[in-house]
Amino acid sequence: MTKSTASAFTLLELMIALAITATLAVFAIPSYRSHIARTHRVDAASALYRAAQFVEGAASDSVPTLPAGLDQAPQSGTAVYRLRVLPGDDTNGGYAIEAAPADAGPMRDDPCGTFMLDATGQRGNRNDAGGSTPASSECWNTS
């Protein structure tokens, strides 16, 4: 007669596998979220530059309304940022454009807050949540 041997995981092997998985998750998930936030910020910055090209080419005395696709970032799909053109004043060179996080979007609590770009090329951020805004170089950094 032949002996049949059962092959299975022991409880110790299962616990070791779970410990390794948990350790990887502790490091991987925050890194992934940071990468996604940086990607959304790059989308907002590039959307501001596209909108600025539209406003420059509009050649209008009034504040132009951005067409569909240019009024949000990303251009298609669910909006993460909403864009709008602000009227000109003495400091912004004729117009300013802001990209504000969507109220129900993933970036609503982002410390960078609202991205702003004006006709002089001045970039900045405003945090309406009352928290401190990081340096613009951190928010606009695309690398």
N, C-alpha and C positions, 0 to 999 in steps of 0.2 A: 504494500500500500504506500501511496505517496502522501506526504504531509502537505497540506495547503497552508500557505502563509498569507496572512492579510497584510496589506501595505497601506498605511495611513499616517497622517501627521500626528505627532504627539502634541500634547498641550504646550510643552516647552517650545517646540518649533513654531507653533502658531503664535505664541506670545512674542517670540523674537521677530517674526515677520511683522506683527502689528506694531512693535516698537520701532522698527526700521521705517515703516510706512508713516507713522506719526511724526517721527523726526524729520523726514523729508517734507511732509506737509507743513510743518512749522516754518520751514525756510522758504518753500516754494510758493505758498499762497500769498504772503506779503509781497514777494518779488513780482509775482504775476499781477497783483493789483496795482503796484507801482508802475509797471510797464503799461498797463491799460490806461491809467491816469495820464501818463506822459503822452501816450498816443492821442488821447482826447484833447490835450493841450495843443499838440501840434496841429490837429484838425482845426481848432479854434483860430490859431495864428494864421494858418494858410487861408482859412475862410475870410479873415479880415483883409488879407492882401488881395484876394479875388474881389471882394466887395469894394475895396479902394480903387481897383482898376475900373470897375463899373462906374463908380461915382465920378472919377476923373474923366471918363469918356462921356458921361451924361450931358455935360455942358449945359447946365440948368442953373437959374438963379435961385430956385427953391430947393428945399431938401428933398432929394429923390427917394422914392420907395424902392427897396431892393426887391427884385423879382424872385419868384419861387426858385429854390435851389441855392440862391445866394443869401437868403435870409436865415439860413441855419447851417450848423456844422454837425455832422457831416452833411454833404450836399443832398444825399438821398437817404431814405430810411428814417428812423426815429431821431429826432433832434436832440442832441446833447447840449448844444449852445444855440441861442437865438440871437441873431444879429439885427441891429438897427442903426440907421444913420442919424446922428445928432446935428443940430444946426451949428453953423459957424459962429465963432466969436473972435475976439482980438488975439487969443493965445493959440488957437488950433489951426490957423491957416486957411480956414474956410469950411471945414467940416471935421467931424470925428465919427468914428464907427466903434460900436461896442458889441462884444459877444458875451452875453450873460448866460450863465448856466440855466438850463431848463429847470423849472420848479420841481418836477418829478424825476429829473434825470440823475445819472450816477455822479455827476460833478457838482451837485447843489451844495455840498459841504466842503468843497475843495478850498484849501487856503488861498489859492491864486485868485479865486473869485471871478470877477468880470474883467475880460481883456479889453483894452482900448487901444486904438490906433488913430492918429489924426493926420491931416493933410501935410504936416511938416515932417512926418515919419516918426514922430515921438510915440513910443510904445509905453504902456503902463498897465497896471492892474489896480482894481478896487475891490475890497472885500466888504460887502454890505452886512455880513454876519457879525461884525464887531470885532473879529479876531485880527491878529496882525497878518499883514500881507507879506509874503516872502519877497526878496529882491526880484525885480523884473527879470534879471538874468536867469534866475532859477525857473521862473514860470515860462519864459520864452525860449529856453534852451531846447534846441531840437536835436542835440546829439545824445 
